[in-house]
C-alpha cells in the first residue's frame, strides 16, 4: 500500500482501458474516482473494488466539475460518438476551475489535421485544445486494439474467419491491459511526459493473414483472413444498426490502415508501462472463451 493521498479520476471507467487502469491504481493503494454514465452491474463492481463512483455525462459541465473536484490527475477517454469536442471543452474548463494538475488523453493513431474520419480529426483538435491549457498533458495514440479480434471474429463450421477491409496493411495489435499500464504510469508521474504524444503498439507488426495464422496456432483451428471492400464493411455495419458517426470513422480508418497509418511498433509499453506487451497468441490464449462464439460485429459471408 502507499501513503500517496492523490485522487485520480478515470472517465470511461467501465470501458476496456478505464477499468484496467482503475484496477491497477487500486491495487497500488491509490484513491480512485470512477466517472460512469449510469449505475449498473459494472459500476457496482467498481464500487465494490474500492473506487468512488460518480454518475455524470461528459457534456454536463456542472457534473464534470463536481467529478473533478479534489482530483490531482485524470484519464480522459471519450467513446467514438458525436460530441467529443464539446466534451473536451467541458473537461478542460472544469479541470482548470478545480486546479487539476494533469490529464492523460486517449486519442487515436489516425488523429491528424487532414484525417478523413471526422472522429480522428476531432481527436487532433482536442489534443491541440488540451495543449493550450495549463494541464500537464500526455496524448495516447494506440493502433487497433487486440480486442478488435474478438469483436469482428466469426466462427463458422469449426473455422475462424476475419472478414475485414484492411487489404495487405499491417499493424501490431495492442491489448487494452497493456495500455492501462501506460495510463497508470503517466498518471502517477506526469512531469516527464508533458505535451508528449505516444503511439502504442503491440510487440510484432503483422498483416491480417499473419494475425489469422497466429490465432490459428493459439486456438488449434483453421483461421482465415478474407479481405473485403470498404463498401461491404460499411454496409454490414449499417445493417447491424451501428451509428453513422462510427461507420464514417471506421470506413475512413480502413483506408488509413491500407495506407500504413496504423503500421509500426515501438517500446513505449515497456519504457512507460514497465511490461512487455501481449502478442496476438498471448492475447488469444488469455481470452479463449471469447472465441467460442461469433463476435458482435462480424461481417457474414
N, C-alpha and C positions, 0 to 999 in steps of 0.2 A: 504494500500500500504506500501511497505518497502523502506527504503533508501539503502538497500543492493545493491551494484553495481556489484556483481559477475555475470559472464556469464556462463551458463550451456549448454553443447552440448548434444543433445539427438539423438542417432542413432536409426535406426528402427523407425523413427519418425511417420510414418503413420500406424504403427502396433498397436496392442491392448495395450500393456504396454507403448510403447513410446508416443502415442497420449494422453493417460491418464495422463502420467507424465507431458507432456507439458501443458495440461490444468490446472493441479494443480499448477505448477510453475507460470504460467501466472496469475492465479487468486490470487496468493500470492504476485504479484507485482515484480516477478523476471525476469531477462533478459534470453531469451532462444534462442538458435540457433538450428534449426532442420535440420539434415542431411537426405536427401532423395535421391533415385536413379534416380528419374525423376520428372519433373514438370507435375502435373496432378491436377485433381479436389481436391484430398486430400491435396496435398502440398499447393495449393492455399488457402484452408480453414485454414491451419496452419498460413499462412502469414496474412490472414485477422484477425485471432485471436490475432496477435501481435508477433508471432515468426519470427525471421530472418531465412529464408530458404536458405540452400546451397545444391547444387546438386553435389554428389560425389559418387564414388564407394569405397567399403571397401578396394579393392586391389590397389587403386591408392594412392601411398604414398604421392605424392605432394598434391593431392586433400584432403586427410585426414589431412595432416599437415596444410593446409590452413583452414580447418574446425575447427581445434583445437586451432588456434592462438587466444590468448586472453582469453581462456577458463579456468575457475577455476576447475570445476568438470564435468565429462562426464558419460553418461549411454551408455554402450556397449552392443548392442543386435544384434546378427547375426542370420539370418534365418537358418533353418535346410536345408543347402545346402552345397556343397563342397566348400572348401576354408577357413574354419574357422581359421585354424592355421595361414595361410598366412595373413588373415585379422587382427588377433590379434597381430601378429608381426608388421605389418604396424602401427597399432594403438599405440602399446607400444613405438615404435621408435618415432613416430610423437608426442606423448604425452610428451615424455622425452625432445625432442628438443624444444617444446613450453612451457615447465615448467607447464604443467597441474598438479594440486595438487592431485586430487582423481578420482577414477573410481568406478562405480557400474557395476558389470559384471553379465549379465544374463547367468547362466549356466543351469544345469538340475539336477534333483534329482537322475538320473541314472548315473551321471558323476563319474567315478572311473577308476582306472588303468585296472581292469580286465573286464570292460564292453564289452559285445558282440556287442553292437551298435558302429559303427565307430564314429558317431557324439558324442555319450556320452563320449567315450574315448578321443576324441579330446577336448571336453569341459574340462575334467580333466587336460589335458596337458596345455590348455590355462590358467586355474586357476594357475597352477604352474608357468607358464611364467610370468603372471602379478604379482604374489607374489615376483618375483625376481627383480622387478623394484622398484623405489623409490616412486611410487604412493601409496597413501592411498587407499587400495583396499578392497572392500566387494563383496563377491560372493553370488548370489541368486540361490537356487536350488528348484524351485517350483515343486510340484506334478502336475498331469494332471490339466490343466486349466478347469474351468467350461465351457468355450467356446467350449470345445470338444463336449459337449452335443448337441450343435447346428450343428456342422459340420457333425456328424455321425448319426443324427436323421432322421428317416423315418416315414412319416405319411401315413398310409395305411388303407383305408376303415374306416376312423374315429378313428383309433387307432394308438398310437405311438409305435415305435419299435427301440430298440438299439441292433444291431447285431454286437457284438464285441468279441474279443478273450481273455477276461480277466478272464475267469473261475470264481472262488469264491474269487478272490483277492479283496482288499479293498483300498480305499483312501478317502481323504477329499477334494473334488474339490475346487480349489482356483480361484476366479474370477480375471480377469486382472485389474479391477479397484482397488481391494484391494492390488494387487502387486504394482500398481502405487503409492499408498500412502506410501508404504515401500520405494520404489525407491526414491521418493521425499525427504523423511526424511533422507535417507542416503546421498543424495547429499548435503543437507543443513547442515548436521552435521556429517562429515565423521570420525572425530578423534576417537570417542569411538568404532568404528566398523572396525578399520584397521585389515586386514587379517582375518576377520570373514567370516564364511560360514554359511548362514542361509537357512534352509529348510522352505518353505512356504506352509501352508495348510489352507483349509477351517475349519469351526468350528466342523464338525462331520465326523468321519470316517465311510464310508458306502461301502457295495459291490454294484454291479450294479443292483441287484434285489431291494435293498433298494433305490437306486437312482431312479429306474423306479417308485417305489411307491411314492416317494416324488414328482416326476414330474407329476404323475397322479393326486395327490391331488391338485397341483397348477393349472393344465390345465383342470381338470374336465373331462378327458377322460381316457380310459384304456391305460396304457403304460407297455410294456413288455421288459424285457431284454432277448435276445436269445443268449446264448453263442455259439461261433463258433470257429473253429480251426484257429491257426495262419496261416496255409497254405491257407485257404479260404479267410482270411483277406488280405493276401499278393496278392493273385490272383485278388481279387476285386480291390485293389489299382492299380495293373498293368493294368487291363482292363480300368480303368479310366485315364490312362496315367500319373499317378503320378511318380515323378522322382525316379530312382533306389536308390539313396542315402537316400531318405525319406523312401522308402519301407523297406530298410535294417534296418534303425533306428527303425521304428515303429514295425516291426516284432520282433526285439530283445527286445524292451522295453515291449512288450506284455508278453514276458517270464519273464522279470524282475518284472512286475506287479504281475503276478501269484505267484512269489516267495517273495512277500512282500516288494520289494524295494520302492514302491510308498506309502506304508501304513504310518499311524501315523497322529498325529495332534499336534499342539503346539499353543502358544500365541504370536508368533513373529509378526503377523499383528497388534495385539493390542499393544504390547510393543514398536514396532518401528514405525508403521504407525498410531498409535493412533486412531484406529477404529476397530469395530467388523467386521470380515469378513462375507460376504454374505453366507447364507445357500443355498442349492440347490433350495428350494422353493422360496426364495427371488430372486435368480438369474433368475429363470424361469419367475417369475412374472414381473421382470424388463425387460425381453426380450421376452415377449409373442408372438409378431408378428413373431419372427424368427421360431417359432414352428408351424406356419400355413402352411408351405411347407416343403418339404424334404431338408435336409442339403446337401451340395455339395459332401460329401464323403460317403453317406450311402451305406451299403452293402445290395443289394437286396436279397430277399429270393430266 
